[in-house]
Amino acid sequence: MEESNKVDHSKNIIEVADVSFSYDGREDVLQNITLAIHQGDYIGLVGPNGAGKTTLLKVMLNLLVPHQGSVRLFGQDMRDFEEWHKIGYVPQKLANFDANFPASVFEVVLMGRCAGKRLFQRTTEADKKAVLDALEKVDMREFKDRLIGDLSGGQQQRVFIARALVNRPEVIFLDEPTAAVDREAKDSFFALLQKLNQEAGLTLVLVSHDIRRLTQEVMHIACVDKTLTCHISPEEYLAESESSDIGGKKVKILTHHHHN
């Protein structure tokens, strides 16, 4: 796909440098990962099961702390970073979300707004407006009073995107967001992501097993299999996949390839 003019290749908003991570001191799940993501980029993280994609996502979100290397967000070391409103996160929601939870769409999105607030702190008019604005962006405002469990899988994912948008972030991380939605919902979902990236200038970092679809949507593909085996354009990824280089021992890292 063509890159948006909003992409600023001179500004790395996420910088992962020589990161390694292991669970409980066992064999490294990530080994010496170095990756930079530009402002306005739309990047797909791909790799086999157990390759470390979700782990890398969680390291970039400060949900996991690497035992080696560093992460910088918006030019700051993650250990000093405090502007978490700039970052949105859509986890693998169907794996850990109780569809019978008695909350309305409005309340689910409001949860994102209330993160970090004191318990029982009053909801303000600004909070309410932010929720409605976020629902508007994902075309779900008319469903604000519906119970979240009464929505389809695709509609629920839009609500969780709205929750990630409610603090007006500059980058959103998404972990397997279309794993449990049907083809029609998936098409609608990817159209929404394109709109957020191209029109709103949001940086998107997306983990997915749907490599074929990602190559039609994203600006860059980052291949993770414990190490970073490639960081290239979708066109290059397809060409290398056909020659069987991408999953073999050959390593190719192109961090500055652009279509402009």
Secondary structure as GFF3:
##gff-version 3
##sequence-region A 1 260
A	DSSP	beta_strand	8	21	.	.	.	ID=ss1
A	DSSP	beta_strand	30	39	.	.	.	ID=ss2
A	DSSP	beta_strand	42	46	.	.	.	ID=ss3
A	DSSP	alpha_helix	53	60	.	.	.	ID=ss4
A	DSSP	beta_strand	68	73	.	.	.	ID=ss5
A	DSSP	beta_strand	76	77	.	.	.	ID=ss6
A	DSSP	three_ten_helix	78	80	.	.	.	ID=ss7
A	DSSP	three_ten_helix	84	86	.	.	.	ID=ss8
A	DSSP	beta_strand	87	90	.	.	.	ID=ss9
A	DSSP	alpha_helix	93	96	.	.	.	ID=ss10
A	DSSP	alpha_helix	105	114	.	.	.	ID=ss11
A	DSSP	alpha_helix	125	137	.	.	.	ID=ss12
A	DSSP	three_ten_helix	141	143	.	.	.	ID=ss13
A	DSSP	three_ten_helix	148	150	.	.	.	ID=ss14
A	DSSP	alpha_helix	153	165	.	.	.	ID=ss15
A	DSSP	beta_strand	171	175	.	.	.	ID=ss16
A	DSSP	alpha_helix	183	198	.	.	.	ID=ss17
A	DSSP	beta_strand	203	207	.	.	.	ID=ss18
A	DSSP	alpha_helix	211	217	.	.	.	ID=ss19
A	DSSP	beta_strand	220	224	.	.	.	ID=ss20
A	DSSP	beta_strand	228	232	.	.	.	ID=ss21
A	DSSP	alpha_helix	234	242	.	.	.	ID=ss22
A	DSSP	beta_strand	252	253	.	.	.	ID=ss23
###
